Amino acid sequence: MNDFYKKLVDLYAGGELTEELEEELEADAFRDPELSYEMTTLKRTVDLIQSSPEPNFTEESYQRILMKLYARGVDLQHKTPTPAHLQYSLPIQT
C-alpha cells in the first residue's frame, strides 16, 4: 500500500485528493518518515510556486534570452516549408 501512497504524493501536494484519501495518506506518512518528508517538501514547493507572482516577460527579457541562445550557438532560423506558389518560376510574357 505504501507504493500506492508514494504515487499519490503529487496529487496531495496539489490539493487534488479527496478528504478521506488525504487523511489516509497523512496517517501513513505519520508511520513512514520518507513518505512524510516527500509530502511536506513537495507541498511546500507547490505552495511556493503558486504563491509567487507571475513573471514579467518584457522585450528586454526576450532579447536577453535570444543573446544567450546565440552565444551558445543555437540556430534560430525558422524551418518553414517554402509555399507552393513560390516553388516554380513562371515564364515572363512580353
Distance bins in CASP14 RR format, pairs under 12 A and 6 or more apart:
PFRMAT RR
TARGET T0000
AUTHOR 0000-0000-0000
RMODE 2
METHOD distances of the structure
MODEL  1
1 7 0 0 0 0 0 1 0 0 0 0 0
1 8 0 0 0 0 0 1 0 0 0 0 0
1 24 0 0 0 0 1 0 0 0 0 0 0
1 25 0 0 0 0 0 1 0 0 0 0 0
1 27 0 0 0 0 0 1 0 0 0 0 0
1 28 1 0 0 1 0 0 0 0 0 0 0
1 31 0 0 0 0 0 1 0 0 0 0 0
1 32 0 0 0 0 0 1 0 0 0 0 0
1 35 0 0 0 0 0 1 0 0 0 0 0
2 8 0 0 0 0 0 1 0 0 0 0 0
2 9 0 0 0 0 0 1 0 0 0 0 0
2 24 0 0 0 0 0 1 0 0 0 0 0
2 25 0 0 0 0 0 1 0 0 0 0 0
2 28 1 0 0 1 0 0 0 0 0 0 0
2 29 0 0 0 0 1 0 0 0 0 0 0
2 31 0 0 0 0 1 0 0 0 0 0 0
2 32 1 0 0 1 0 0 0 0 0 0 0
2 33 0 0 0 0 0 1 0 0 0 0 0
2 34 0 0 0 0 1 0 0 0 0 0 0
2 35 1 0 0 1 0 0 0 0 0 0 0
2 36 0 0 0 0 0 1 0 0 0 0 0
2 38 0 0 0 0 0 1 0 0 0 0 0
3 9 0 0 0 0 0 1 0 0 0 0 0
3 28 0 0 0 0 0 1 0 0 0 0 0
3 32 0 0 0 0 0 1 0 0 0 0 0
3 34 0 0 0 0 0 1 0 0 0 0 0
3 35 0 0 0 0 0 1 0 0 0 0 0
4 11 0 0 0 0 0 1 0 0 0 0 0
4 21 0 0 0 0 0 1 0 0 0 0 0
4 24 0 0 0 0 0 1 0 0 0 0 0
4 25 0 0 0 0 1 0 0 0 0 0 0
4 28 0 0 0 0 1 0 0 0 0 0 0
4 35 0 0 0 0 0 1 0 0 0 0 0
5 11 0 0 0 0 0 1 0 0 0 0 0
5 12 0 0 0 0 1 0 0 0 0 0 0
5 17 0 0 0 0 0 1 0 0 0 0 0
5 21 0 0 0 0 1 0 0 0 0 0 0
5 22 0 0 0 0 0 1 0 0 0 0 0
5 24 0 0 0 0 1 0 0 0 0 0 0
5 25 1 0 1 0 0 0 0 0 0 0 0
5 26 0 0 0 0 1 0 0 0 0 0 0
5 27 0 0 0 0 1 0 0 0 0 0 0
5 28 1 0 1 0 0 0 0 0 0 0 0
5 29 1 0 0 1 0 0 0 0 0 0 0
5 30 0 0 0 0 0 1 0 0 0 0 0
5 31 0 0 0 0 0 1 0 0 0 0 0
5 32 1 0 0 1 0 0 0 0 0 0 0
5 34 0 0 0 0 0 1 0 0 0 0 0
5 35 1 0 0 1 0 0 0 0 0 0 0
5 36 0 0 0 0 0 1 0 0 0 0 0
5 38 0 0 0 0 1 0 0 0 0 0 0
5 39 0 0 0 0 1 0 0 0 0 0 0
6 12 0 0 0 0 0 1 0 0 0 0 0
6 25 0 0 0 0 1 0 0 0 0 0 0
6 28 0 0 0 0 1 0 0 0 0 0 0
6 29 0 0 0 0 0 1 0 0 0 0 0
6 32 0 0 0 0 1 0 0 0 0 0 0
6 34 0 0 0 0 1 0 0 0 0 0 0
6 35 1 0 0 1 0 0 0 0 0 0 0
6 36 0 0 0 0 0 1 0 0 0 0 0
6 37 0 0 0 0 0 1 0 0 0 0 0
6 38 1 0 0 1 0 0 0 0 0 0 0
6 39 0 0 0 0 1 0 0 0 0 0 0
6 42 0 0 0 0 0 1 0 0 0 0 0
7 17 0 0 0 0 0 1 0 0 0 0 0
7 21 0 0 0 0 0 1 0 0 0 0 0
7 25 0 0 0 0 0 1 0 0 0 0 0
7 35 0 0 0 0 0 1 0 0 0 0 0
7 38 0 0 0 0 0 1 0 0 0 0 0
8 14 0 0 0 0 0 1 0 0 0 0 0
8 15 0 0 0 0 0 1 0 0 0 0 0
8 16 0 0 0 0 1 0 0 0 0 0 0
8 17 1 0 0 1 0 0 0 0 0 0 0
8 18 0 0 0 0 0 1 0 0 0 0 0
8 21 1 0 0 1 0 0 0 0 0 0 0
8 22 0 0 0 0 1 0 0 0 0 0 0
8 24 0 0 0 0 1 0 0 0 0 0 0
8 25 1 0 1 0 0 0 0 0 0 0 0
8 26 0 0 0 0 0 1 0 0 0 0 0
8 28 0 0 0 0 1 0 0 0 0 0 0
8 29 0 0 0 0 0 1 0 0 0 0 0
8 35 0 0 0 0 1 0 0 0 0 0 0
8 38 0 0 0 0 0 1 0 0 0 0 0
8 39 0 0 0 0 1 0 0 0 0 0 0
8 42 0 0 0 0 0 1 0 0 0 0 0
9 15 0 0 0 0 0 1 0 0 0 0 0
9 16 0 0 0 0 0 1 0 0 0 0 0
9 17 0 0 0 0 1 0 0 0 0 0 0
9 21 0 0 0 0 0 1 0 0 0 0 0
9 22 0 0 0 0 0 1 0 0 0 0 0
9 25 1 0 0 1 0 0 0 0 0 0 0
9 26 0 0 0 0 0 1 0 0 0 0 0
9 28 0 0 0 0 0 1 0 0 0 0 0
9 29 0 0 0 0 1 0 0 0 0 0 0
9 32 0 0 0 0 0 1 0 0 0 0 0
9 34 0 0 0 0 0 1 0 0 0 0 0
9 35 1 0 0 1 0 0 0 0 0 0 0
9 36 0 0 0 0 0 1 0 0 0 0 0
9 37 0 0 0 0 0 1 0 0 0 0 0
9 38 1 0 1 0 0 0 0 0 0 0 0
9 39 1 0 1 0 0 0 0 0 0 0 0
9 40 0 0 0 0 1 0 0 0 0 0 0
9 41 0 0 0 0 1 0 0 0 0 0 0
9 42 1 0 1 0 0 0 0 0 0 0 0
9 43 0 0 0 0 1 0 0 0 0 0 0
9 45 0 0 0 0 0 1 0 0 0 0 0
9 46 0 0 0 0 0 1 0 0 0 0 0
10 16 0 0 0 0 1 0 0 0 0 0 0
10 17 0 0 0 0 0 1 0 0 0 0 0
10 25 0 0 0 0 0 1 0 0 0 0 0
10 38 0 0 0 0 1 0 0 0 0 0 0
10 39 0 0 0 0 1 0 0 0 0 0 0
10 41 0 0 0 0 0 1 0 0 0 0 0
10 42 1 0 0 1 0 0 0 0 0 0 0
10 43 0 0 0 0 0 1 0 0 0 0 0
10 45 0 0 0 0 0 1 0 0 0 0 0
10 46 0 0 0 0 1 0 0 0 0 0 0
11 17 1 0 1 0 0 0 0 0 0 0 0
11 18 0 0 0 0 1 0 0 0 0 0 0
11 21 0 0 0 0 1 0 0 0 0 0 0
11 22 0 0 0 0 1 0 0 0 0 0 0
11 25 0 0 0 0 1 0 0 0 0 0 0
11 39 0 0 0 0 0 1 0 0 0 0 0
11 42 0 0 0 0 0 1 0 0 0 0 0
11 43 0 0 0 0 0 1 0 0 0 0 0
11 46 0 0 0 0 0 1 0 0 0 0 0
12 18 0 0 0 0 0 1 0 0 0 0 0
12 19 0 0 0 0 0 1 0 0 0 0 0
12 21 0 0 0 0 1 0 0 0 0 0 0
12 22 1 0 0 1 0 0 0 0 0 0 0
12 23 0 0 0 0 0 1 0 0 0 0 0
12 24 0 0 0 0 0 1 0 0 0 0 0
12 25 1 0 1 0 0 0 0 0 0 0 0
12 26 0 0 0 0 1 0 0 0 0 0 0
12 28 0 0 0 0 0 1 0 0 0 0 0
12 29 0 0 0 0 1 0 0 0 0 0 0
12 35 0 0 0 0 1 0 0 0 0 0 0
12 36 0 0 0 0 0 1 0 0 0 0 0
12 38 0 0 0 0 1 0 0 0 0 0 0
12 39 1 0 1 0 0 0 0 0 0 0 0
12 40 0 0 0 0 0 1 0 0 0 0 0
12 41 0 0 0 0 0 1 0 0 0 0 0
12 42 1 0 0 1 0 0 0 0 0 0 0
12 43 1 0 0 1 0 0 0 0 0 0 0
12 46 0 0 0 0 1 0 0 0 0 0 0
12 47 0 0 0 0 0 1 0 0 0 0 0
13 22 0 0 0 0 0 1 0 0 0 0 0
13 25 0 0 0 0 0 1 0 0 0 0 0
13 38 0 0 0 0 1 0 0 0 0 0 0
13 39 1 0 0 1 0 0 0 0 0 0 0
13 40 0 0 0 0 1 0 0 0 0 0 0
13 41 0 0 0 0 1 0 0 0 0 0 0
13 42 1 0 1 0 0 0 0 0 0 0 0
13 43 1 0 1 0 0 0 0 0 0 0 0
13 44 0 0 0 0 1 0 0 0 0 0 0
13 45 1 0 0 1 0 0 0 0 0 0 0
13 46 1 0 1 0 0 0 0 0 0 0 0
13 47 0 0 0 0 1 0 0 0 0 0 0
13 48 0 0 0 0 0 1 0 0 0 0 0
13 49 0 0 0 0 0 1 0 0 0 0 0
13 50 0 0 0 0 0 1 0 0 0 0 0
14 22 0 0 0 0 0 1 0 0 0 0 0
14 39 0 0 0 0 0 1 0 0 0 0 0
14 42 0 0 0 0 1 0 0 0 0 0 0
14 43 1 0 0 1 0 0 0 0 0 0 0
14 44 0 0 0 0 0 1 0 0 0 0 0
14 45 0 0 0 0 0 1 0 0 0 0 0
14 46 1 0 1 0 0 0 0 0 0 0 0
14 47 0 0 0 0 1 0 0 0 0 0 0
14 49 0 0 0 0 0 1 0 0 0 0 0
14 50 0 0 0 0 1 0 0 0 0 0 0
15 21 0 0 0 0 0 1 0 0 0 0 0
15 22 1 0 0 1 0 0 0 0 0 0 0
15 25 0 0 0 0 0 1 0 0 0 0 0
15 39 0 0 0 0 0 1 0 0 0 0 0
15 42 0 0 0 0 0 1 0 0 0 0 0
15 43 0 0 0 0 1 0 0 0 0 0 0
15 46 0 0 0 0 1 0 0 0 0 0 0
15 47 0 0 0 0 1 0 0 0 0 0 0
15 50 0 0 0 0 0 1 0 0 0 0 0
16 22 0 0 0 0 1 0 0 0 0 0 0
16 25 0 0 0 0 0 1 0 0 0 0 0
16 43 0 0 0 0 0 1 0 0 0 0 0
16 46 0 0 0 0 0 1 0 0 0 0 0
17 23 0 0 0 0 1 0 0 0 0 0 0
17 24 0 0 0 0 1 0 0 0 0 0 0
17 25 1 0 0 1 0 0 0 0 0 0 0
17 26 0 0 0 0 1 0 0 0 0 0 0
17 39 0 0 0 0 0 1 0 0 0 0 0
17 43 0 0 0 0 0 1 0 0 0 0 0
18 24 0 0 0 0 1 0 0 0 0 0 0
18 25 0 0 0 0 0 1 0 0 0 0 0
19 25 0 0 0 0 0 1 0 0 0 0 0
19 26 0 0 0 0 0 1 0 0 0 0 0
20 26 0 0 0 0 0 1 0 0 0 0 0
20 27 0 0 0 0 0 1 0 0 0 0 0
21 27 0 0 0 0 0 1 0 0 0 0 0
21 28 0 0 0 0 0 1 0 0 0 0 0
22 28 0 0 0 0 0 1 0 0 0 0 0
22 29 0 0 0 0 0 1 0 0 0 0 0
22 39 0 0 0 0 0 1 0 0 0 0 0
22 43 0 0 0 0 0 1 0 0 0 0 0
23 29 0 0 0 0 0 1 0 0 0 0 0
23 30 0 0 0 0 0 1 0 0 0 0 0
24 30 0 0 0 0 0 1 0 0 0 0 0
24 31 0 0 0 0 0 1 0 0 0 0 0
24 35 0 0 0 0 0 1 0 0 0 0 0
25 31 0 0 0 0 0 1 0 0 0 0 0
25 32 0 0 0 0 0 1 0 0 0 0 0
25 35 0 0 0 0 1 0 0 0 0 0 0
25 36 0 0 0 0 0 1 0 0 0 0 0
25 38 0 0 0 0 0 1 0 0 0 0 0
25 39 1 0 0 1 0 0 0 0 0 0 0
25 43 0 0 0 0 0 1 0 0 0 0 0
26 32 0 0 0 0 0 1 0 0 0 0 0
26 35 0 0 0 0 1 0 0 0 0 0 0
26 36 0 0 0 0 1 0 0 0 0 0 0
26 39 1 0 0 1 0 0 0 0 0 0 0
26 40 0 0 0 0 0 1 0 0 0 0 0
26 43 0 0 0 0 0 1 0 0 0 0 0
27 35 0 0 0 0 0 1 0 0 0 0 0
27 36 0 0 0 0 0 1 0 0 0 0 0
27 39 0 0 0 0 0 1 0 0 0 0 0
28 34 0 0 0 0 0 1 0 0 0 0 0
28 35 1 0 0 1 0 0 0 0 0 0 0
28 36 0 0 0 0 1 0 0 0 0 0 0
28 38 0 0 0 0 0 1 0 0 0 0 0
28 39 0 0 0 0 1 0 0 0 0 0 0
29 35 1 0 1 0 0 0 0 0 0 0 0
29 36 1 0 1 0 0 0 0 0 0 0 0
29 37 0 0 0 0 1 0 0 0 0 0 0
29 38 0 0 0 0 1 0 0 0 0 0 0
29 39 1 0 1 0 0 0 0 0 0 0 0
29 40 0 0 0 0 1 0 0 0 0 0 0
29 41 0 0 0 0 0 1 0 0 0 0 0
29 42 0 0 0 0 0 1 0 0 0 0 0
29 43 0 0 0 0 0 1 0 0 0 0 0
30 36 1 0 0 1 0 0 0 0 0 0 0
30 39 0 0 0 0 0 1 0 0 0 0 0
30 40 0 0 0 0 0 1 0 0 0 0 0
32 38 0 0 0 0 1 0 0 0 0 0 0
32 39 0 0 0 0 1 0 0 0 0 0 0
33 39 0 0 0 0 0 1 0 0 0 0 0
33 40 0 0 0 0 0 1 0 0 0 0 0
34 40 0 0 0 0 0 1 0 0 0 0 0
34 41 0 0 0 0 0 1 0 0 0 0 0
35 41 0 0 0 0 0 1 0 0 0 0 0
35 42 0 0 0 0 0 1 0 0 0 0 0
36 42 0 0 0 0 0 1 0 0 0 0 0
36 43 0 0 0 0 0 1 0 0 0 0 0
37 43 0 0 0 0 0 1 0 0 0 0 0
37 44 0 0 0 0 0 1 0 0 0 0 0
38 44 0 0 0 0 0 1 0 0 0 0 0
38 45 0 0 0 0 0 1 0 0 0 0 0
39 45 0 0 0 0 0 1 0 0 0 0 0
39 46 0 0 0 0 0 1 0 0 0 0 0
40 46 0 0 0 0 0 1 0 0 0 0 0
40 47 0 0 0 0 0 1 0 0 0 0 0
41 47 0 0 0 0 0 1 0 0 0 0 0
41 48 0 0 0 0 0 1 0 0 0 0 0
42 48 0 0 0 0 0 1 0 0 0 0 0
42 49 0 0 0 0 0 1 0 0 0 0 0
43 49 0 0 0 0 0 1 0 0 0 0 0
43 50 0 0 0 0 0 1 0 0 0 0 0
44 50 0 0 0 0 0 1 0 0 0 0 0
44 51 0 0 0 0 0 1 0 0 0 0 0
45 51 0 0 0 0 0 1 0 0 0 0 0
45 52 0 0 0 0 0 1 0 0 0 0 0
46 52 0 0 0 0 0 1 0 0 0 0 0
49 55 0 0 0 0 0 1 0 0 0 0 0
55 61 0 0 0 0 1 0 0 0 0 0 0
55 65 0 0 0 0 0 1 0 0 0 0 0
56 62 0 0 0 0 0 1 0 0 0 0 0
57 63 0 0 0 0 0 1 0 0 0 0 0
57 64 0 0 0 0 0 1 0 0 0 0 0
57 65 0 0 0 0 1 0 0 0 0 0 0
58 64 0 0 0 0 1 0 0 0 0 0 0
58 65 0 0 0 0 0 1 0 0 0 0 0
59 65 0 0 0 0 0 1 0 0 0 0 0
59 66 0 0 0 0 0 1 0 0 0 0 0
60 66 0 0 0 0 0 1 0 0 0 0 0
60 67 0 0 0 0 0 1 0 0 0 0 0
61 67 0 0 0 0 0 1 0 0 0 0 0
61 68 0 0 0 0 0 1 0 0 0 0 0
62 68 0 0 0 0 0 1 0 0 0 0 0
62 69 0 0 0 0 0 1 0 0 0 0 0
63 69 0 0 0 0 0 1 0 0 0 0 0
63 70 0 0 0 0 0 1 0 0 0 0 0
64 70 0 0 0 0 0 1 0 0 0 0 0
64 71 0 0 0 0 0 1 0 0 0 0 0
65 71 0 0 0 0 0 1 0 0 0 0 0
65 72 0 0 0 0 0 1 0 0 0 0 0
65 74 0 0 0 0 0 1 0 0 0 0 0
65 76 0 0 0 0 0 1 0 0 0 0 0
66 72 0 0 0 0 0 1 0 0 0 0 0
66 73 0 0 0 0 0 1 0 0 0 0 0
66 74 0 0 0 0 1 0 0 0 0 0 0
66 76 1 0 0 1 0 0 0 0 0 0 0
67 73 0 0 0 0 0 1 0 0 0 0 0
67 74 0 0 0 0 0 1 0 0 0 0 0
67 76 0 0 0 0 0 1 0 0 0 0 0
68 74 0 0 0 0 1 0 0 0 0 0 0
68 76 0 0 0 0 0 1 0 0 0 0 0
69 75 0 0 0 0 1 0 0 0 0 0 0
69 76 1 0 0 1 0 0 0 0 0 0 0
70 76 1 0 0 1 0 0 0 0 0 0 0
70 77 0 0 0 0 0 1 0 0 0 0 0
80 86 0 0 0 0 0 1 0 0 0 0 0
81 87 0 0 0 0 1 0 0 0 0 0 0
82 88 0 0 0 0 0 1 0 0 0 0 0
END
